[in-house]
Amino acid sequence: MLQMLLVFTMLMPLNNGVYDYSIKTIDGKEIKLSTFKGKTMVLVNTASKCGFTKQYKDLQALHEQHGDQLVIIGFPSDNFGGQELDENDAIQAFCEENYGVTFILSEKVDVKGDKATPLFKYLTSAPNPDFTGDIKWNFEKFVIDADGKLVHRFRSAVTPSDSEFTKAVLASK
C-alpha cells in the first residue's frame, strides 16, 4: 500500500503551479522552474516562420528592461502550420541572428494534443481570469506571478508591447 501511495505521489503534481515542472533548454540543460521563485515569468509558444515571429523583438525588449525580475521563456513548437524549423540549433541561430534573443528558449516541444508537454497541459487547463483550453496558434503568452501561479493568458494577436500585456506582466511582479 505504501508503495502505491509513493508511486501515485510521484505522478501527481504538487500543486505549486509551474514550480512543479522542469524544462530542457534549447542547448540541452535541465532547469527547474522553481529556480525562478519570486520572479514573474512569461511563457510563450513560438515559431520561426510565423506572422507573429516579430514578437521576438518585443519579448527581447521586455527581457532587457525587466530581466532582473522577469523571466521570459520561449517554447519553439511546430504544432501550428509547420512553422518551426526542424533542429534546435537552427532555431537558436535564427532567434539570435534575427532578433538578438538572449532570454531562455526551451528545446522544441509540443504544446498541443496528446504529445503536449506536461507543463503545457497544465497551462492550458489551469484556472486564470482569462480563459482555458487549447492553444490556438503560435505566440500565445502565459503570465506567471512570483508565486508560480498562472494569472493571465493572452492570445497571439496581443503583442508583448501592448499596454494590456505589459500592465499584466508588471502587476505580477
N, C-alpha and C positions, 0 to 999 in steps of 0.2 A: 504494500500500500504506500509506504514512504517513497519507494522508487517511482511509482506512478505519479505521486504528487510532485516529486522533483522534476520529472520529465515534463509534466504539464506546466510547471512554473517556468521552466526554461523556454518553453514555446510561447508563453503568453507575454506580451509587453508589460512593462512595469507601470504603465500609465504615467510616465514622466514626460509626456509629449514627445517631441522629436529627440529628446535626450536618451531615449531608449534605442536609438538607431545609430549605425555607423555607415560610413560611405567609403568607397575606394576612389581616390583621386585619379585624375587622368594620367598621372605618372606612376600609378600603382601603390600609393601609400594609403593605409587604412587610417581613417580619422573617426573617432567617436564624436558625435555631435554634442555630447555633454561637455566636451572641451570648451564649448562656446557659452557655457552658463554665464548669465549676467549680461550678455550682448544680444541685440536684436539681430535676427537673421532674415535674409530674403533668399528663398529657394525658388529657382526658376528653371523650367524645362526649356532647352534651347535647341536650335538647329542652324547650321551654317548657310543653308541655301533657301532661307525663308524670307518673305517680305518683311517680317518683323526683326530680322537679324540685326538691323541697325540699332536695335535696343541695347546691344552690347556696349555701344558708346555711352549711353546714359547710365547703364549699370556700372561701368568703369568709373564714370564721374562721381557717382554716389560712393563707390568704394574709396576713391581718393579723398573725398570730402569728409567721410564719416567712418573710415576704416578702423579707427581706434575703438568704436563702439558698435560697429555694424559689420556683420559677416555676410557676404554675398557668395552663394554657391550656384553655379550653373550646372545643369544636368543635361548634357547632349543626348538627344533621343531621335530615333528615326521612325517614330510611331505615326507621323503625320506627313503624308505625301512623299516619303522617301527623301526628305530634305536635309539629312545629315550625312556627312562624309563617313566613309567606311571605317577608318582607323583612328584610334585615339591620338596618335602622333600628328596626323593630318589635321584633326580638329584643333588640337592645341596650337599648331603652327598658324592655322587660319585665324584663330582668335587673337593671337599675339601680333601677327603681321598686319591684320586689317583693323583691329580695334584696340590694340595695346592692352589686352586683358591681362591683369595681374591678380584678379580675385580667383578664388578656388573654382576649379572645374572638376567634376566627377568624371569617372570613366563613362563611356557611352552606356546608357541604360534604357530599359523600357519603363515608361511612365503610365502606361495604359494597358488594359487587358490582363490575361492570365499570367503573363510573364512580368508584369509590373513589379518593381522592387517593393519590398515591404514598406519602406518609407513613403513611397507614393500611394500605396494602398491606404496607409494611414492618413496622409494629407488630403486625399480625395473623399475620405469618409469622416474625418474629424469635425466636430461641431465648430462653427465660426459664425460671425454675424452676417456673412455674405451669402455663401451657397456651398453645397457639397455636390459630389458626383464626378463623373469622368472629366478629365482634361479634354477640352475641345480642340486645341491647336497648340502650336509652339509658343513659347514665351508667356505662359501663364505664371503668375507670381504668387507666392505664399509668404506672408509676413508672420514671423515667429517672434513672440515677445521675449524679454530677458529671462523669463521663467520656462521657456521651451514650449509654450502653448501657441497653437495656431490662432491668430487674432484677426487676420484679414486674408482675403483671396481676391485676386484680380485676373480678369481675362486678358488675352493677348493685346487687345486694342488699347488698354490703359498702359501708357508708356511709363518708364521709371522717372521721367521728368514731369509727368502730370502732377498737379498740385494735390489731387486726391490721394495719389500714391505716396508722394513724399510726406504728406501730412500723416498718413497712417504709419509710415516707417518711423518718422521722428517721434510720434506719440508713443511708440512701443519701446523706446529706449529706457 
